[in-house]
Amino acid sequence: MTQPLPMPVTLLGYGAATLTTLSFFPQAIKTVRSGDTRGISLRMYLLFTLGITAWGIYGLLTGDGPLIVANALTLVPALVVLERKVQSLRRGDDRLW
Amino acid sequence: MTQPLPMPVTLLGYGAATLTTLSFFPQAIKTVRSGDTRGISLRMYLLFTLGITAWGIYGLLTGDGPLIVANALTLVPALVVLERKVQSLRRGDDRLW
């Protein structure tokens, strides 16, 4: 795009980025507190952590600061949930199917 | 950005978008099949569905096709999980805290 975006549109974009980034934190907190990973999809968190890692690398290669920050932040709770899911499966507290 | 991106970088971006978009489908399938929403964070799915709705509107306003498609697709499984969570809470099969 060649024209700068109107301010409300830019703010909407930042608001959207903030909401999707923040959303994974309550899930990570809930999963750590309850230890209940049975309803959590392993495949979701595998695909998602791979996806946001790819987004972060894409941000680094294109020099897109907000993309790097948003994905680096989201990676933290996503990895926490993934780690808890894997630990539950290993301990036998949860099953793959 | 003024220069077109090198092809591998563009492909990485599309790969990242595909992974994060697809990732919510196995979660929706698992949640519908098992009906177990106790480990699912209501706050995550409220913030997330609001966030991707905002991303989709941002895509419409900026004329960004991939952003519209990716967020419209992600909205489907996210709404499915949110609806199941709300239904479980209403039936008393799940608790908020």
N, CA and C atoms of all chains as a GROMACS GRO file, in nm:
protein
  582
    1MET      N    1   0.084  -0.118   0.000
    1MET     CA    2   0.000   0.000   0.000
    1MET      C    3   0.089   0.125   0.000
    2THR      N    4   0.049   0.227  -0.070
    2THR     CA    5   0.133   0.345  -0.085
    2THR      C    6   0.088   0.459   0.005
    3GLN      N    7  -0.044   0.468   0.028
    3GLN     CA    8  -0.099   0.572   0.115
    3GLN      C    9  -0.091   0.527   0.260
    4PRO      N   10  -0.058   0.619   0.353
    4PRO     CA   11  -0.066   0.579   0.494
    4PRO      C   12  -0.212   0.551   0.531
    5LEU      N   13  -0.230   0.454   0.622
    5LEU     CA   14  -0.366   0.419   0.663
    5LEU      C   15  -0.425   0.526   0.753
    6PRO      N   16  -0.559   0.545   0.749
    6PRO     CA   17  -0.620   0.636   0.847
    6PRO      C   18  -0.597   0.583   0.988
    7MET      N   19  -0.579   0.673   1.082
    7MET     CA   20  -0.548   0.636   1.220
    7MET      C   21  -0.641   0.531   1.282
    8PRO      N   22  -0.778   0.544   1.266
    8PRO     CA   23  -0.864   0.442   1.328
    8PRO      C   24  -0.838   0.302   1.274
    9VAL      N   25  -0.798   0.292   1.145
    9VAL     CA   26  -0.770   0.161   1.086
    9VAL      C   27  -0.642   0.103   1.147
   10THR      N   28  -0.541   0.187   1.161
   10THR     CA   29  -0.415   0.144   1.222
   10THR      C   30  -0.439   0.098   1.366
   11LEU      N   31  -0.520   0.176   1.439
   11LEU     CA   32  -0.551   0.141   1.578
   11LEU      C   33  -0.627   0.008   1.585
   12LEU      N   34  -0.717  -0.015   1.488
   12LEU     CA   35  -0.790  -0.142   1.484
   12LEU      C   36  -0.692  -0.258   1.466
   13GLY      N   37  -0.594  -0.240   1.379
   13GLY     CA   38  -0.492  -0.342   1.356
   13GLY      C   39  -0.413  -0.373   1.482
   14TYR      N   40  -0.371  -0.267   1.553
   14TYR     CA   41  -0.298  -0.287   1.677
   14TYR      C   42  -0.386  -0.352   1.784
   15GLY      N   43  -0.513  -0.311   1.787
   15GLY     CA   44  -0.608  -0.371   1.882
   15GLY      C   45  -0.625  -0.519   1.855
   16ALA      N   46  -0.639  -0.554   1.727
   16ALA     CA   47  -0.654  -0.694   1.688
   16ALA      C   48  -0.530  -0.774   1.729
   17ALA      N   49  -0.412  -0.719   1.702
   17ALA     CA   50  -0.286  -0.787   1.736
   17ALA      C   51  -0.275  -0.807   1.887
   18THR      N   52  -0.316  -0.704   1.963
   18THR     CA   53  -0.309  -0.712   2.109
   18THR      C   54  -0.403  -0.821   2.162
   19LEU      N   55  -0.526  -0.826   2.108
   19LEU     CA   56  -0.624  -0.925   2.154
   19LEU      C   57  -0.579  -1.067   2.125
   20THR      N   58  -0.535  -1.095   2.002
   20THR     CA   59  -0.496  -1.233   1.969
   20THR      C   60  -0.369  -1.273   2.045
   21THR      N   61  -0.279  -1.176   2.068
   21THR     CA   62  -0.157  -1.206   2.143
   21THR      C   63  -0.188  -1.235   2.289
   22LEU      N   64  -0.271  -1.147   2.350
   22LEU     CA   65  -0.304  -1.163   2.491
   22LEU      C   66  -0.386  -1.289   2.518
   23SER      N   67  -0.466  -1.332   2.420
   23SER     CA   68  -0.563  -1.439   2.443
   23SER      C   69  -0.500  -1.569   2.493
   24PHE      N   70  -0.376  -1.597   2.454
   24PHE     CA   71  -0.314  -1.724   2.495
   24PHE      C   72  -0.268  -1.725   2.641
   25PHE      N   73  -0.256  -1.608   2.701
   25PHE     CA   74  -0.209  -1.602   2.839
   25PHE      C   75  -0.310  -1.662   2.938
   26PRO      N   76  -0.441  -1.626   2.931
   26PRO     CA   77  -0.535  -1.692   3.024
   26PRO      C   78  -0.539  -1.844   3.007
   27GLN      N   79  -0.519  -1.893   2.882
   27GLN     CA   80  -0.516  -2.039   2.862
   27GLN      C   81  -0.395  -2.101   2.931
   28ALA      N   82  -0.279  -2.038   2.918
   28ALA     CA   83  -0.158  -2.091   2.982
   28ALA      C   84  -0.174  -2.090   3.134
   29ILE      N   85  -0.230  -1.982   3.188
   29ILE     CA   86  -0.250  -1.972   3.333
   29ILE      C   87  -0.346  -2.081   3.380
   30LYS      N   88  -0.456  -2.100   3.306
   30LYS     CA   89  -0.554  -2.202   3.344
   30LYS      C   90  -0.492  -2.341   3.339
   31THR      N   91  -0.416  -2.369   3.233
   31THR     CA   92  -0.356  -2.501   3.216
   31THR      C   93  -0.252  -2.531   3.325
   32VAL      N   94  -0.172  -2.430   3.359
   32VAL     CA   95  -0.071  -2.448   3.464
   32VAL      C   96  -0.140  -2.469   3.599
   33ARG      N   97  -0.242  -2.389   3.628
   33ARG     CA   98  -0.310  -2.398   3.758
   33ARG      C   99  -0.386  -2.529   3.774
   34SER      N  100  -0.462  -2.567   3.671
   34SER     CA  101  -0.548  -2.685   3.684
   34SER      C  102  -0.472  -2.813   3.652
   35GLY      N  103  -0.370  -2.804   3.568
   35GLY     CA  104  -0.299  -2.924   3.524
   35GLY      C  105  -0.384  -3.011   3.432
   36ASP      N  106  -0.504  -2.964   3.398
   36ASP     CA  107  -0.596  -3.044   3.315
   36ASP      C  108  -0.573  -3.014   3.167
   37THR      N  109  -0.503  -3.106   3.101
   37THR     CA  110  -0.472  -3.087   2.959
   37THR      C  111  -0.555  -3.179   2.870
   38ARG      N  112  -0.651  -3.253   2.930
   38ARG     CA  113  -0.723  -3.356   2.853
   38ARG      C  114  -0.806  -3.298   2.740
   39GLY      N  115  -0.857  -3.174   2.761
   39GLY     CA  116  -0.938  -3.112   2.656
   39GLY      C  117  -0.855  -3.033   2.555
   40ILE      N  118  -0.723  -3.030   2.580
   40ILE     CA  119  -0.632  -2.950   2.494
   40ILE      C  120  -0.581  -3.038   2.380
   41SER      N  121  -0.585  -2.985   2.258
   41SER     CA  122  -0.540  -3.061   2.142
   41SER      C  123  -0.389  -3.048   2.122
   42LEU      N  124  -0.319  -3.162   2.131
   42LEU     CA  125  -0.174  -3.163   2.106
   42LEU      C  126  -0.144  -3.112   1.966
   43ARG      N  127  -0.220  -3.158   1.869
   43ARG     CA  128  -0.196  -3.117   1.730
   43ARG      C  129  -0.213  -2.967   1.712
   44MET      N  130  -0.314  -2.909   1.781
   44MET     CA  131  -0.328  -2.764   1.772
   44MET      C  132  -0.201  -2.693   1.817
   45TYR      N  133  -0.150  -2.732   1.934
   45TYR     CA  134  -0.036  -2.659   1.989
   45TYR      C  135   0.094  -2.688   1.914
   46LEU      N  136   0.105  -2.807   1.854
   46LEU     CA  137   0.220  -2.834   1.767
   46LEU      C  138   0.216  -2.745   1.643
   47LEU      N  139   0.102  -2.744   1.574
   47LEU     CA  140   0.087  -2.663   1.453
   47LEU      C  141   0.101  -2.514   1.485
   48PHE      N  142   0.040  -2.474   1.597
   48PHE     CA  143   0.038  -2.331   1.631
   48PHE      C  144   0.177  -2.279   1.668
   49THR      N  145   0.251  -2.354   1.752
   49THR     CA  146   0.385  -2.306   1.790
   49THR      C  147   0.478  -2.305   1.668
   50LEU      N  148   0.464  -2.405   1.582
   50LEU     CA  149   0.541  -2.406   1.457
   50LEU      C  150   0.502  -2.285   1.373
   51GLY      N  151   0.373  -2.257   1.363
   51GLY     CA  152   0.323  -2.145   1.283
   51GLY      C  153   0.371  -2.011   1.333
   52ILE      N  154   0.363  -1.988   1.465
   52ILE     CA  155   0.405  -1.855   1.512
   52ILE      C  156   0.557  -1.842   1.511
   53THR      N  157   0.630  -1.954   1.522
   53THR     CA  158   0.776  -1.948   1.504
   53THR      C  159   0.806  -1.904   1.360
   54ALA      N  160   0.734  -1.963   1.263
   54ALA     CA  161   0.752  -1.926   1.122
   54ALA      C  162   0.714  -1.779   1.100
   55TRP      N  163   0.605  -1.733   1.164
   55TRP     CA  164   0.567  -1.591   1.156
   55TRP      C  165   0.676  -1.501   1.210
   56GLY      N  166   0.738  -1.540   1.321
   56GLY     CA  167   0.845  -1.461   1.383
   56GLY      C  168   0.966  -1.452   1.291
   57ILE      N  169   1.004  -1.565   1.228
   57ILE     CA  170   1.118  -1.566   1.135
   57ILE      C  171   1.086  -1.480   1.013
   58TYR      N  172   0.960  -1.491   0.966
   58TYR     CA  173   0.915  -1.407   0.854
   58TYR      C  174   0.926  -1.259   0.892
   59GLY      N  175   0.887  -1.225   1.015
   59GLY     CA  176   0.899  -1.088   1.064
   59GLY      C  177   1.044  -1.041   1.069
   60LEU      N  178   1.134  -1.130   1.114
   60LEU     CA  179   1.277  -1.096   1.118
   60LEU      C  180   1.330  -1.070   0.977
   61LEU      N  181   1.292  -1.156   0.882
   61LEU     CA  182   1.343  -1.145   0.745
   61LEU      C  183   1.286  -1.023   0.672
   62THR      N  184   1.167  -0.981   0.709
   62THR     CA  185   1.106  -0.866   0.642
   62THR      C  186   1.123  -0.737   0.723
   63GLY      N  187   1.187  -0.750   0.841
   63GLY     CA  188   1.210  -0.632   0.925
   63GLY      C  189   1.082  -0.574   0.982
   64ASP      N  190   0.984  -0.660   1.012
   64ASP     CA  191   0.854  -0.615   1.062
   64ASP      C  192   0.850  -0.627   1.215
   65GLY      N  193   0.876  -0.514   1.279
   65GLY     CA  194   0.885  -0.512   1.425
   65GLY      C  195   0.763  -0.565   1.498
   66PRO      N  196   0.642  -0.512   1.467
   66PRO     CA  197   0.522  -0.560   1.538
   66PRO      C  198   0.499  -0.710   1.522
   67LEU      N  199   0.531  -0.764   1.404
   67LEU     CA  200   0.514  -0.907   1.378
   67LEU      C  201   0.609  -0.989   1.466
   68ILE      N  202   0.733  -0.941   1.481
   68ILE     CA  203   0.831  -1.009   1.566
   68ILE      C  204   0.783  -1.008   1.712
   69VAL      N  205   0.744  -0.889   1.760
   69VAL     CA  206   0.704  -0.874   1.901
   69VAL      C  207   0.581  -0.958   1.931
   70ALA      N  208   0.476  -0.947   1.846
   70ALA     CA  209   0.351  -1.019   1.871
   70ALA      C  210   0.374  -1.170   1.875
   71ASN      N  211   0.455  -1.220   1.782
   71ASN     CA  212   0.476  -1.366   1.776
   71ASN      C  213   0.570  -1.416   1.885
   72ALA      N  214   0.670  -1.334   1.921
   72ALA     CA  215   0.759  -1.373   2.031
   72ALA      C  216   0.679  -1.381   2.161
   73LEU      N  217   0.587  -1.285   2.182
   73LEU     CA  218   0.504  -1.284   2.302
   73LEU      C  219   0.409  -1.404   2.305
   74THR      N  220   0.346  -1.434   2.192
   74THR     CA  221   0.249  -1.543   2.186
   74THR      C  222   0.317  -1.679   2.202
   75LEU      N  223   0.443  -1.686   2.160
   75LEU     CA  224   0.516  -1.813   2.170
   75LEU      C  225   0.528  -1.860   2.315
   76VAL      N  226   0.540  -1.765   2.408
   76VAL     CA  227   0.559  -1.801   2.550
   76VAL      C  228   0.442  -1.883   2.605
   77PRO      N  229   0.317  -1.830   2.606
   77PRO     CA  230   0.207  -1.911   2.658
   77PRO      C  231   0.181  -2.036   2.574
   78ALA      N  232   0.202  -2.027   2.442
   78ALA     CA  233   0.178  -2.145   2.357
   78ALA      C  234   0.274  -2.258   2.394
   79LEU      N  235   0.401  -2.225   2.419
   79LEU     CA  236   0.499  -2.326   2.458
   79LEU      C  237   0.468  -2.381   2.597
   80VAL      N  238   0.417  -2.297   2.686
   80VAL     CA  239   0.381  -2.343   2.822
   80VAL      C  240   0.270  -2.448   2.813
   81VAL      N  241   0.165  -2.420   2.734
   81VAL     CA  242   0.055  -2.516   2.718
   81VAL      C  243   0.106  -2.645   2.654
   82LEU      N  244   0.187  -2.632   2.549
   82LEU     CA  245   0.242  -2.749   2.480
   82LEU      C  246   0.326  -2.835   2.575
   83GLU      N  247   0.408  -2.770   2.657
   83GLU     CA  248   0.495  -2.842   2.751
   83GLU      C  249   0.410  -2.918   2.853
   84ARG      N  250   0.304  -2.854   2.904
   84ARG     CA  251   0.216  -2.920   3.002
   84ARG      C  252   0.144  -3.039   2.940
   85LYS      N  253   0.100  -3.022   2.815
   85LYS     CA  254   0.031  -3.131   2.745
   85LYS      C  255   0.125  -3.250   2.728
   86VAL      N  256   0.248  -3.223   2.684
   86VAL     CA  257   0.346  -3.331   2.664
   86VAL      C  258   0.377  -3.400   2.797
   87GLN      N  259   0.395  -3.321   2.904
   87GLN     CA  260   0.422  -3.378   3.036
   87GLN      C  261   0.307  -3.467   3.084
   88SER      N  262   0.182  -3.422   3.064
   88SER     CA  263   0.066  -3.502   3.105
   88SER      C  264   0.061  -3.634   3.029
   89LEU      N  265   0.092  -3.628   2.900
   89LEU     CA  266   0.093  -3.750   2.817
   89LEU      C  267   0.201  -3.845   2.866
   90ARG      N  268   0.318  -3.791   2.898
   90ARG     CA  269   0.431  -3.874   2.945
   90ARG      C  270   0.400  -3.941   3.077
   91ARG      N  271   0.332  -3.865   3.166
   91ARG     CA  272   0.300  -3.920   3.298
   91ARG      C  273   0.183  -4.017   3.291
   92GLY      N  274   0.112  -4.017   3.178
   92GLY     CA  275  -0.004  -4.105   3.164
   92GLY      C  276  -0.130  -4.045   3.222
   93ASP      N  277  -0.128  -3.915   3.255
   93ASP     CA  278  -0.248  -3.846   3.307
   93ASP      C  279  -0.341  -3.806   3.193
   94ASP      N  280  -0.293  -3.823   3.072
   94ASP     CA  281  -0.368  -3.779   2.955
   94ASP      C  282  -0.334  -3.880   2.844
   95ARG      N  283  -0.429  -3.893   2.750
   95ARG     CA  284  -0.406  -3.985   2.639
   95ARG      C  285  -0.418  -3.911   2.507
   96LEU      N  286  -0.347  -3.964   2.406
   96LEU     CA  287  -0.348  -3.898   2.276
   96LEU      C  288  -0.486  -3.902   2.211
   97TRP      N  289  -0.559  -4.011   2.229
   97TRP     CA  290  -0.688  -4.027   2.162
   97TRP      C  291  -0.801  -4.045   2.262
   98MET      N  292   0.690  -0.168   0.256
   98MET     CA  293   0.808  -0.216   0.182
   98MET      C  294   0.792  -0.185   0.033
   99THR      N  295   0.900  -0.147  -0.032
   99THR     CA  296   0.892  -0.106  -0.172
   99THR      C  297   0.940  -0.218  -0.266
  100GLN      N  298   1.040  -0.294  -0.221
  100GLN     CA  299   1.092  -0.404  -0.303
  100GLN      C  300   1.004  -0.528  -0.285
  101PRO      N  301   0.979  -0.603  -0.393
  101PRO     CA  302   0.908  -0.730  -0.371
  101PRO      C  303   0.997  -0.824  -0.290
  102LEU      N  304   0.931  -0.909  -0.208
  102LEU     CA  305   1.006  -1.001  -0.123
  102LEU      C  306   1.061  -1.117  -0.205
  103PRO      N  307   1.177  -1.173  -0.164
  103PRO     CA  308   1.224  -1.295  -0.231
  103PRO      C  309   1.122  -1.408  -0.212
  104MET      N  310   1.110  -1.491  -0.313
  104MET     CA  311   1.010  -1.599  -0.311
  104MET      C  312   1.013  -1.686  -0.184
  105PRO      N  313   1.132  -1.732  -0.135
  105PRO     CA  314   1.129  -1.817  -0.015
  105PRO      C  315   1.068  -1.746   0.106
  106VAL      N  316   1.089  -1.614   0.115
  106VAL     CA  317   1.035  -1.538   0.228
  106VAL      C  318   0.882  -1.531   0.218
  107THR      N  319   0.833  -1.507   0.096
  107THR     CA  320   0.688  -1.504   0.074
  107THR      C  321   0.626  -1.640   0.107
  108LEU      N  322   0.694  -1.746   0.064
  108LEU     CA  323   0.643  -1.881   0.092
  108LEU      C  324   0.642  -1.909   0.242
  109LEU      N  325   0.745  -1.861   0.313
  109LEU     CA  326   0.749  -1.877   0.458
  109LEU      C  327   0.629  -1.809   0.523
  110GLY      N  328   0.596  -1.689   0.475
  110GLY     CA  329   0.480  -1.617   0.526
  110GLY      C  330   0.350  -1.693   0.502
  111TYR      N  331   0.333  -1.746   0.382
  111TYR     CA  332   0.213  -1.824   0.354
  111TYR      C  333   0.209  -1.953   0.435
  112GLY      N  334   0.328  -2.014   0.453
  112GLY     CA  335   0.336  -2.136   0.535
  112GLY      C  336   0.295  -2.107   0.679
  113ALA      N  337   0.345  -1.994   0.731
  113ALA     CA  338   0.312  -1.954   0.868
  113ALA      C  339   0.162  -1.930   0.882
  114ALA      N  340   0.103  -1.859   0.785
  114ALA     CA  341  -0.040  -1.829   0.788
  114ALA      C  342  -0.122  -1.958   0.782
  115THR      N  343  -0.077  -2.052   0.699
  115THR     CA  344  -0.148  -2.180   0.686
  115THR      C  345  -0.144  -2.258   0.817
  116LEU      N  346  -0.026  -2.264   0.879
  116LEU     CA  347  -0.010  -2.340   1.004
  116LEU      C  348  -0.097  -2.282   1.116
  117THR      N  349  -0.091  -2.150   1.136
  117THR     CA  350  -0.168  -2.092   1.247
  117THR      C  351  -0.319  -2.101   1.219
  118THR      N  352  -0.357  -2.092   1.092
  118THR     CA  353  -0.500  -2.103   1.058
  118THR      C  354  -0.549  -2.245   1.079
  119LEU      N  355  -0.471  -2.343   1.028
  119LEU     CA  356  -0.512  -2.484   1.039
  119LEU      C  357  -0.514  -2.533   1.183
  120SER      N  358  -0.427  -2.474   1.268
  120SER     CA  359  -0.407  -2.530   1.401
  120SER      C  360  -0.534  -2.536   1.484
  121PHE      N  361  -0.629  -2.445   1.462
  121PHE     CA  362  -0.750  -2.444   1.544
  121PHE      C  363  -0.850  -2.553   1.506
  122PHE      N  364  -0.834  -2.611   1.390
  122PHE     CA  365  -0.929  -2.716   1.348
  122PHE      C  366  -0.918  -2.843   1.432
  123PRO      N  367  -0.794  -2.897   1.456
  123PRO     CA  368  -0.788  -3.016   1.543
  123PRO      C  369  -0.843  -2.990   1.684
  124GLN      N  370  -0.827  -2.866   1.732
  124GLN     CA  371  -0.885  -2.834   1.865
  124GLN      C  372  -1.037  -2.840   1.860
  125ALA      N  373  -1.096  -2.781   1.757
  125ALA     CA  374  -1.242  -2.782   1.745
  125ALA      C  375  -1.294  -2.925   1.733
  126ILE      N  376  -1.226  -3.007   1.652
  126ILE     CA  377  -1.268  -3.147   1.633
  126ILE      C  378  -1.260  -3.222   1.766
  127LYS      N  379  -1.148  -3.203   1.838
  127LYS     CA  380  -1.131  -3.270   1.967
  127LYS      C  381  -1.239  -3.228   2.066
  128THR      N  382  -1.266  -3.098   2.073
  128THR     CA  383  -1.364  -3.046   2.168
  128THR      C  384  -1.504  -3.096   2.136
  129VAL      N  385  -1.540  -3.099   2.007
  129VAL     CA  386  -1.672  -3.148   1.968
  129VAL      C  387  -1.686  -3.297   1.999
  130ARG      N  388  -1.582  -3.375   1.966
  130ARG     CA  389  -1.587  -3.520   1.988
  130ARG      C  390  -1.590  -3.557   2.135
  131SER      N  391  -1.502  -3.493   2.214
  131SER     CA  392  -1.490  -3.532   2.355
  131SER      C  393  -1.593  -3.461   2.442
  132GLY      N  394  -1.632  -3.340   2.401
  132GLY     CA  395  -1.722  -3.261   2.484
  132GLY      C  396  -1.655  -3.209   2.610
  133ASP      N  397  -1.525  -3.235   2.624
  133ASP     CA  398  -1.452  -3.195   2.744
  133ASP      C  399  -1.394  -3.055   2.727
  134THR      N  400  -1.461  -2.958   2.790
  134THR     CA  401  -1.417  -2.819   2.776
  134THR      C  402  -1.354  -2.768   2.906
  135ARG      N  403  -1.337  -2.859   3.006
  135ARG     CA  404  -1.293  -2.811   3.137
  135ARG      C  405  -1.153  -2.751   3.135
  136GLY      N  406  -1.068  -2.800   3.043
  136GLY     CA  407  -0.932  -2.747   3.034
  136GLY      C  408  -0.920  -2.628   2.940
  137ILE      N  409  -1.033  -2.591   2.878
  137ILE     CA  410  -1.034  -2.482   2.780
  137ILE      C  411  -1.064  -2.350   2.851
  138SER      N  412  -0.986  -2.248   2.821
  138SER     CA  413  -1.005  -2.117   2.884
  138SER      C  414  -1.110  -2.035   2.809
  139LEU      N  415  -1.219  -2.002   2.882
  139LEU     CA  416  -1.323  -1.918   2.823
  139LEU      C  417  -1.266  -1.783   2.782
  140ARG      N  418  -1.182  -1.725   2.869
  140ARG     CA  419  -1.125  -1.594   2.840
  140ARG      C  420  -1.038  -1.597   2.715
  141MET      N  421  -0.963  -1.708   2.695
  141MET     CA  422  -0.883  -1.718   2.573
  141MET      C  423  -0.972  -1.708   2.450
  142TYR      N  424  -1.081  -1.787   2.448
  142TYR     CA  425  -1.164  -1.791   2.327
  142TYR      C  426  -1.248  -1.666   2.307
  143LEU      N  427  -1.281  -1.597   2.419
  143LEU     CA  428  -1.348  -1.467   2.404
  143LEU      C  429  -1.253  -1.365   2.341
  144LEU      N  430  -1.133  -1.354   2.398
  144LEU     CA  431  -1.034  -1.257   2.346
  144LEU      C  432  -0.994  -1.293   2.203
  145PHE      N  433  -0.976  -1.424   2.178
  145PHE     CA  434  -0.927  -1.467   2.047
  145PHE      C  435  -1.029  -1.444   1.937
  146THR      N  436  -1.157  -1.479   1.962
  146THR     CA  437  -1.257  -1.460   1.857
  146THR      C  438  -1.280  -1.310   1.832
  147LEU      N  439  -1.276  -1.230   1.938
  147LEU     CA  440  -1.285  -1.085   1.922
  147LEU      C  441  -1.165  -1.035   1.841
  148GLY      N  442  -1.046  -1.086   1.872
  148GLY     CA  443  -0.924  -1.045   1.803
  148GLY      C  444  -0.923  -1.080   1.655
  149ILE      N  445  -0.964  -1.205   1.621
  149ILE     CA  446  -0.960  -1.238   1.478
  149ILE      C  447  -1.075  -1.171   1.402
  150THR      N  448  -1.184  -1.140   1.471
  150THR     CA  449  -1.289  -1.060   1.406
  150THR      C  450  -1.234  -0.921   1.372
  151ALA      N  451  -1.161  -0.862   1.467
  151ALA     CA  452  -1.098  -0.731   1.443
  151ALA      C  453  -0.995  -0.740   1.330
  152TRP      N  454  -0.914  -0.848   1.327
  152TRP     CA  455  -0.819  -0.870   1.218
  152TRP      C  456  -0.890  -0.878   1.083
  153GLY      N  457  -1.003  -0.947   1.080
  153GLY     CA  458  -1.078  -0.961   0.955
  153GLY      C  459  -1.131  -0.828   0.906
  154ILE      N  460  -1.184  -0.746   0.999
  154ILE     CA  461  -1.235  -0.613   0.963
  154ILE      C  462  -1.120  -0.524   0.915
  155TYR      N  463  -1.004  -0.536   0.983
  155TYR     CA  464  -0.883  -0.462   0.941
  155TYR      C  465  -0.844  -0.503   0.799
  156GLY      N  466  -0.852  -0.633   0.771
  156GLY     CA  467  -0.822  -0.683   0.636
  156GLY      C  468  -0.919  -0.628   0.532
  157LEU      N  469  -1.048  -0.622   0.568
  157LEU     CA  470  -1.148  -0.565   0.477
  157LEU      C  471  -1.119  -0.418   0.449
  158LEU      N  472  -1.085  -0.343   0.555
  158LEU     CA  473  -1.062  -0.198   0.540
  158LEU      C  474  -0.934  -0.167   0.463
  159THR      N  475  -0.834  -0.257   0.472
  159THR     CA  476  -0.707  -0.233   0.402
  159THR      C  477  -0.701  -0.309   0.270
  160GLY      N  478  -0.808  -0.385   0.239
  160GLY     CA  479  -0.811  -0.460   0.114
  160GLY      C  480  -0.708  -0.572   0.108
  161ASP      N  481  -0.680  -0.634   0.224
  161ASP     CA  482  -0.579  -0.739   0.232
  161ASP      C  483  -0.647  -0.877   0.224
  162GLY      N  484  -0.648  -0.935   0.105
  162GLY     CA  485  -0.717  -1.062   0.081
  162GLY      C  486  -0.673  -1.176   0.172
  163PRO      N  487  -0.542  -1.206   0.179
  163PRO     CA  488  -0.498  -1.317   0.264
  163PRO      C  489  -0.538  -1.300   0.410
  164LEU      N  490  -0.535  -1.175   0.458
  164LEU     CA  491  -0.573  -1.149   0.597
  164LEU      C  492  -0.722  -1.180   0.619
  165ILE      N  493  -0.806  -1.143   0.522
  165ILE     CA  494  -0.949  -1.170   0.532
  165ILE      C  495  -0.974  -1.321   0.532
  166VAL      N  496  -0.912  -1.391   0.436
  166VAL     CA  497  -0.934  -1.536   0.423
  166VAL      C  498  -0.886  -1.611   0.548
  167ALA      N  499  -0.763  -1.579   0.591
  167ALA     CA  500  -0.705  -1.651   0.706
  167ALA      C  501  -0.792  -1.632   0.831
  168ASN      N  502  -0.837  -1.509   0.854
  168ASN     CA  503  -0.914  -1.483   0.976
  168ASN      C  504  -1.056  -1.535   0.967
  169ALA      N  505  -1.116  -1.531   0.847
  169ALA     CA  506  -1.251  -1.588   0.831
  169ALA      C  507  -1.246  -1.739   0.856
  170LEU      N  508  -1.140  -1.805   0.806
  170LEU     CA  509  -1.126  -1.949   0.827
  170LEU      C  510  -1.104  -1.983   0.974
  171THR      N  511  -1.018  -1.906   1.041
  171THR     CA  512  -0.986  -1.934   1.182
  171THR      C  513  -1.107  -1.908   1.272
  172LEU      N  514  -1.192  -1.815   1.230
  172LEU     CA  515  -1.309  -1.782   1.311
  172LEU      C  516  -1.402  -1.903   1.329
  173VAL      N  517  -1.409  -1.989   1.228
  173VAL     CA  518  -1.501  -2.104   1.235
  173VAL      C  519  -1.467  -2.198   1.352
  174PRO      N  520  -1.344  -2.257   1.356
  174PRO     CA  521  -1.316  -2.347   1.470
  174PRO      C  522  -1.313  -2.273   1.603
  175ALA      N  523  -1.270  -2.146   1.604
  175ALA     CA  524  -1.265  -2.071   1.729
  175ALA      C  525  -1.406  -2.052   1.786
  176LEU      N  526  -1.503  -2.023   1.698
  176LEU     CA  527  -1.642  -2.007   1.743
  176LEU      C  528  -1.701  -2.140   1.789
  177VAL      N  529  -1.661  -2.249   1.723
  177VAL     CA  530  -1.710  -2.382   1.762
  177VAL      C  531  -1.664  -2.414   1.906
  178VAL      N  532  -1.536  -2.390   1.935
  178VAL     CA  533  -1.483  -2.417   2.069
  178VAL      C  534  -1.552  -2.327   2.172
  179LEU      N  535  -1.567  -2.199   2.139
  179LEU     CA  536  -1.632  -2.104   2.229
  179LEU      C  537  -1.777  -2.146   2.258
  180GLU      N  538  -1.848  -2.188   2.155
  180GLU     CA  539  -1.987  -2.228   2.172
  180GLU      C  540  -1.997  -2.352   2.263
  181ARG      N  541  -1.907  -2.448   2.243
  181ARG     CA  542  -1.908  -2.569   2.328
  181ARG      C  543  -1.877  -2.536   2.473
  182LYS      N  544  -1.782  -2.444   2.491
  182LYS     CA  545  -1.745  -2.403   2.626
  182LYS      C  546  -1.865  -2.338   2.696
  183VAL      N  547  -1.931  -2.246   2.626
  183VAL     CA  548  -2.046  -2.177   2.683
  183VAL      C  549  -2.158  -2.276   2.714
  184GLN      N  550  -2.182  -2.371   2.623
  184GLN     CA  551  -2.286  -2.473   2.645
  184GLN      C  552  -2.254  -2.558   2.768
  185SER      N  553  -2.128  -2.598   2.784
  185SER     CA  554  -2.088  -2.679   2.900
  185SER      C  555  -2.108  -2.602   3.030
  186LEU      N  556  -2.076  -2.474   3.027
  186LEU     CA  557  -2.094  -2.390   3.146
  186LEU      C  558  -2.242  -2.379   3.180
  187ARG      N  559  -2.324  -2.362   3.077
  187ARG     CA  560  -2.470  -2.348   3.097
  187ARG      C  561  -2.532  -2.475   3.153
  188ARG      N  562  -2.483  -2.590   3.104
  188ARG     CA  563  -2.537  -2.718   3.151
  188ARG      C  564  -2.484  -2.755   3.289
  189GLY      N  565  -2.379  -2.683   3.333
  189GLY     CA  566  -2.319  -2.715   3.462
  189GLY      C  567  -2.217  -2.828   3.454
  190ASP      N  568  -2.176  -2.866   3.333
  190ASP     CA  569  -2.073  -2.970   3.315
  190ASP      C  570  -1.933  -2.912   3.331
  191ASP      N  571  -1.927  -2.782   3.344
  191ASP     CA  572  -1.799  -2.713   3.349
  191ASP      C  573  -1.823  -2.592   3.441
  192ARG      N  574  -1.714  -2.548   3.505
  192ARG     CA  575  -1.726  -2.431   3.592
  192ARG      C  576  -1.629  -2.323   3.546
  193LEU      N  577  -1.666  -2.198   3.578
  193LEU     CA  578  -1.580  -2.086   3.535
  193LEU      C  579  -1.446  -2.088   3.606
  194TRP      N  580  -1.440  -2.128   3.733
  194TRP     CA  581  -1.314  -2.121   3.807
  194TRP      C  582  -1.273  -2.258   3.856
   0.00000   0.00000   0.00000
